[in-house]
Amino acid sequence: MTRGVTAVAATGGLPLRPELVGELPYGAPQIDVPVRLNTNENPHAPDPEVIADVAAAVAAAAAGLNRYPDREAWQLREALAGYLGHGLTADRVWAANGSNEVLLQVLQAFGGPGRTALSFAPTYSMYAEYARDTHTSWVLGWRQDDFTIDVDRAVALVHEKRPSVVLVASPNNPTGTALPLDTVRALVAATADAGGGVVVVDEAYAEFRRAGTPSALKLLSDAPRLLVTRTMSKAFSAAGVRLGYVAATPAVVDALRVVRLPYHLSALTQAAALALLGHAPRLLARVDELRTGRDALCDWLVRRGLSVAESDANFCLFGRFADRHAIWQGLLDRGVLIRETGPEGWLRVTVGTPGEVAAFQQALTQVLAR
Ligand SMILES: *Cc1c(COP(=O)(O)O)cnc(C)c1O
């Protein structure tokens, strides 16, 4: 039986939108094994002092839980603007439950029926889902063999498709590739030219980028159609909080405020995120260790004779395997869960603690020796 037929049967006659029939919920398998290096989380739990501050902030917020939260999350947006720097202010920053919610709001505001969103594969698979869920046409260009974007071809595609939203992850997931600012500038100019669309640079992994790799935040002051998204899920060791944000113009923020749900960001989330931001220097010190660990892990994979994508993120994409599933399964059999994702033949491993990385290296050595 095909998956589609199963899903139709499973709808039990429900009026499911036809484009959702046969669709599966997004998500990596959450398998309970000792070493989980599959979802690009930060391997370090917050330390006791940070936990105590988050707990105190949440307790204080709990005293007011009979009231709806600040629906503008103003204090949090001020703190996020301060963290980002670049002269940003709260009216140019918007926050939601993970950058996934921010990105969905972007498509709700700027996509829609008769409109097109464009990205460049391989990239984050959720982008296509925001398009589907907002009835936005979805177009994919392709990255080059080294996972960079060919500017001329990208600009030509923008002129051909006239997208209202261009979504590019930098550093990209699952490849780790960061875009040069010239590429972002060219995309912003072409998209504006070709019909006035916006460009979103998804910088979920920005804090992990290598020295010398710039952030698109630098371009914001000259680019009113540029949006830069960030998250606390990776660098801030706070995937469980669900807090993502975007920097853009006040006009973009106003558009997102129109489509957001009422009181979308809970008082507890706002309190926890604020407390975590107060510890940014301490949390980011750990990110430095992970960046060093990332470079060491990618180098180690290269020395094993594997192909490894250049990474500015907290993971390494490596390959290429005739049967990547067998490698993935071999690792899982040894208690190490990584992600079977990216182009055929490649696998992605998140940088964990030194102990987790050692366990991965030992398991992969065994699997490759078979
Ligand atoms: C992890 C990730 C995010 C973060 O999503 P949240 O909803 O903030 O947890 C966003 N974009 C990409 C490309 C990611 O890999």
The ligand as an SDF file (V2000), in Angstrom:
LIG
                    3D

 15 15  0  0  0  0  0  0  0  0999 V2000
   17.5130   24.6690   13.9970 C   0  0  0  0  0  0  0  0  0  0  0  0
   17.1280   25.5780   12.8800 C   0  0  0  0  0  0  0  0  0  0  0  0
   16.2550   26.6240   13.1120 C   0  0  0  0  0  0  0  0  0  0  0  0
   15.7550   26.8930   14.5070 C   0  0  0  0  0  0  0  0  0  0  0  0
   14.4680   26.6430   14.6740 O   0  0  0  0  0  0  0  0  0  0  0  0
   13.7690   27.0510   16.0520 P   0  0  0  0  0  0  0  0  0  0  0  0
   12.3420   27.0210   15.6790 O   0  0  0  0  0  0  0  0  0  0  0  0
   14.2650   28.4130   16.4150 O   0  0  0  0  0  0  0  0  0  0  0  0
   14.1720   26.0300   17.0650 O   0  0  0  0  0  0  0  0  0  0  0  0
   15.9340   27.4820   12.0900 C   0  0  0  0  0  0  0  0  0  0  0  0
   16.4610   27.3190   10.8680 N   0  0  0  0  0  0  0  0  0  0  0  0
   17.3120   26.3220   10.6090 C   0  0  0  0  0  0  0  0  0  0  0  0
   17.9070   26.2070    9.2510 C   0  0  0  0  0  0  0  0  0  0  0  0
   17.6590   25.4150   11.6000 C   0  0  0  0  0  0  0  0  0  0  0  0
   18.4850   24.4080   11.3250 O   0  0  0  0  0  0  0  0  0  0  0  0
  1  2  1  0
  2  3  1  0
  2 14  2  0
  3  4  1  0
  3 10  2  0
  4  5  1  0
  5  6  1  0
  6  7  2  0
  6  8  1  0
  6  9  1  0
 10 11  1  0
 11 12  2  0
 12 13  1  0
 12 14  1  0
 14 15  1  0
M  END
$$$$
